[in-house]
Amino acid sequence: MITEIAVERVEFTCGSCWHRWSVDYDVQRHRDALDAEWEYFYRDNLPVPSPYTPDGAPPCAQCGRHWVGRLVARRPVPLSGGDADAPRSRVPAEGGHRPERHSAPMLHASGHPQPQVEPS
């Protein structure tokens, strides 16, 4: 069962060349039948390892080294729970509702401005 969906902005700072960059990840938390919780990370709709681990850290664009990221911002995505007060729109059975959503360009994870480097 999905327990949480969020977009997390993860910042990386290379400890070798000090290059900084950030990436947005889609994160899903699931609870399995044994009550264990699991996180799944996606970047541009593709599953990826956790950016908070050495195996999931992307390479630095300057030197290629891998450094674990840190969370700098997150936006939870509300889960529909049948909230009677939430506005909703019925999707027509014909399938012609907002057909442009199928051909809209991908909102890429790296398509946002990088955070400003704070002076030391």
N, C-alpha and C positions, 0 to 999 in steps of 0.2 A: 504494500500500500504506500502511495506517495504521501509523505508527511510534510514536505516543504519544497518549494521551487523558488529559486532566486537567481539574480544576475549578480556576480561578484567581480569587482574590479581588483585585479591582483597586480601589484607593482613588483618589479624585479630590479635589483641593483647588482651589477656585475662586480664581484670583489676583486677582479683582476684589472679591468680597465675603467671601472666606475661608470660605465654607460647605464642609463636608467630608461626603463620603458614600462608600459602597463598593457594589460590584456583583459578583456571582459570574458568571463566564462559563464555559461549556463550551468546551474548546479541543481541536481535533484536529490532529495533525501528520501530513502525508502526504509520501511520497517518490514522485515521478513516474518515468516511464520513462527520463528523462534524468538521473536521480539528484539532481534539485533537490528541496529540502524546502519545503513550503508549510504555513501555519497557517490554520485555519478557526475562526472564533469564532461562538458561538451564545449567545443570551440568551433564556431561556424557549422553547427549541426553535426559535427563528427565527435565520437567519443574519444576522450583523451585521459591520460592519467592525471591524478591530482597535481596541480601546480605547486602545492605545499610540500611536495616530496622531491628528492633529487631525481627520481625516475621521470617525473612529470614536468620538471622545470624546462622551459624552452631555451634554446641556445641564445647567447648574446649575439646580436647582429654585428658587433664590432670584432669580437675575438673568438666567439664560438663556445665559450665556457658556459656551464650550466649553474645557475644559482636559484635556490628555492625562493618562491615569491612570498609576499606578505599582503594580507587583505587591507585595502585602503578604503573601500566603499562597497555597499551592497544594497540591492533593491529586491525585497521579497515580492514574488508574484502571487497574488491572492489565489487560493484554491477555492473552487466553487463548492460551496457546502449547502447549496439550496437556500441561501440567504434571501428571505422574502423581501427585504428592503433594497436589494441590489438590482439596478436596472438590467434588463436583459432584452435580447432581440431573437425572435424565432428565425431559424434558418429554413428557407423554403425547401421543400422536398425535391424541387426540380434541379437543384444544384447550381443554379445561375446566380446565387447570392455572392456578390463581390468577386467575380471571376478574376479580376486583376490581381488578387492575392496569390494566385498560382504562378504568375509571371513577374511579380515584383522582385526587384534586385535584392540579393542577400544583404542583410545588415551585418557586415563583417565584424568580428571581434576586435580587430585592430583598427577599425575605422573611426576611432575617436582621437581627439588631441591627447598627447601625452601630458602627464602632470608637469607643472613647472618645477624646475630644480630650485630648491631653496638654498640661498647663499649660506655658507658656513660661518 
